[in-house]
Amino acid sequence: MTRTPAPPPERHRLSIRLVFDDSGMMGPGKAELLERIARCGSIAAAGREMGMSYKRAWMLIETLNAMFREPLVERVRGGPGGGGAELTPAGQEVLALYRAIVAEAEAAGQERLEAMRALLK
């Protein structure tokens, strides 16, 4: 019996969604949106990069802002290039905490993930 090798490891990853009872969720999509807003300085640009509408991106930000005691993203008004958005200190902290949780879970589960990969077609 010949086995086909498992797909390359980069195709497999751990995806973690944190569920906070009725308060909401934080997962890879919201984390990516926060990262892109931090980099682009714009909700619209971050949404475009992710293939989502401004309305959808803004709804996700409103959800995140409502979940936490302090807003994670704030609009920046005016200026020569127009307005934009930036992560607040709370937003930077939430994003860093989420990424740390994911990194720790990936490290802890690496051996079992490799074992599961070996069982794939």
C-alpha positions in Angstrom: 0.0 0.0 0.0 1.5 3.3 -1.1 0.7 6.4 0.9 0.7 9.8 -0.5 2.7 12.3 1.5 0.8 14.8 3.7 0.5 18.3 2.2 3.2 20.7 3.3 2.9 21.9 6.9 2.2 25.5 6.0 -1.2 24.4 4.7 -2.2 23.4 8.2 -2.6 25.7 11.1 -4.4 26.1 14.3 -7.3 28.5 14.2 -8.5 29.8 17.6 -11.7 31.6 18.3 -12.2 33.0 21.8 -15.8 33.1 22.9 -16.6 35.4 25.8 -20.1 34.2 26.8 -22.6 36.8 25.6 -19.9 39.5 25.2 -18.8 38.3 21.8 -15.9 36.5 20.1 -12.4 37.2 19.0 -10.9 35.2 16.3 -8.4 35.2 13.4 -10.5 37.4 11.1 -11.0 40.2 13.7 -7.3 39.9 14.7 -6.3 40.3 11.0 -8.5 43.3 10.6 -6.9 45.0 13.7 -3.4 44.2 12.3 -4.3 45.7 8.9 -5.9 48.8 10.5 -2.7 49.3 12.5 -0.6 49.0 9.3 -2.8 50.9 6.9 -4.2 53.5 9.2 -7.6 53.0 7.6 -10.6 50.8 8.2 -11.6 51.1 4.5 -8.1 50.1 3.3 -7.9 47.2 5.8 -11.3 45.9 4.7 -10.3 46.2 1.0 -7.1 44.2 1.6 -9.3 41.5 3.2 -11.9 41.6 0.4 -14.6 43.0 2.6 -16.7 46.1 2.3 -16.2 49.2 4.4 -19.6 48.5 6.0 -18.6 45.0 7.0 -15.2 46.1 8.4 -16.8 49.0 10.3 -19.5 46.6 11.8 -16.7 44.3 13.0 -14.9 47.2 14.6 -18.1 48.4 16.3 -18.6 44.9 17.7 -15.0 44.8 19.0 -15.3 48.3 20.5 -18.6 47.3 22.2 -17.0 44.1 23.6 -14.3 45.7 25.6 -14.2 48.4 28.4 -12.3 50.7 26.1 -12.5 51.0 22.3 -9.9 49.1 20.3 -10.0 51.3 17.3 -10.5 55.1 17.0 -11.2 57.2 14.0 -8.6 59.9 13.3 -10.2 63.1 11.9 -9.0 65.3 9.0 -5.4 66.2 8.1 -3.8 66.6 4.7 -4.5 63.0 3.6 -8.0 62.9 5.2 -9.1 60.9 8.2 -8.2 57.4 9.1 -8.2 55.0 12.0 -5.8 53.7 14.6 -5.5 51.1 17.3 -5.8 52.4 20.8 -3.5 51.1 23.5 -6.3 48.7 24.5 -6.5 47.6 20.8 -2.8 46.9 20.7 -3.0 45.0 24.0 -6.0 42.9 22.9 -4.3 42.0 19.6 -1.0 41.2 21.4 -2.8 39.0 23.9 -4.7 37.1 21.2 -1.6 36.5 19.2 0.2 35.3 22.3 -2.6 32.8 23.1 -2.5 31.5 19.5 1.3 31.1 19.6 1.3 29.3 22.9 -1.5 27.0 21.7 0.4 26.2 18.5 3.6 25.5 20.4 1.8 23.2 22.9 -0.1 21.3 20.3 2.7 21.0 17.7 3.5 17.3 18.4 -0.2 16.2 18.2 -0.7 18.4 15.1 2.2 16.7 13.4 0.8 13.3 14.4 -2.6 14.2 12.9 -0.9 15.5 9.7 0.8 12.1 9.3 -2.7 10.5 9.2 -3.9 12.7 6.4 -4.3 11.4 2.8 
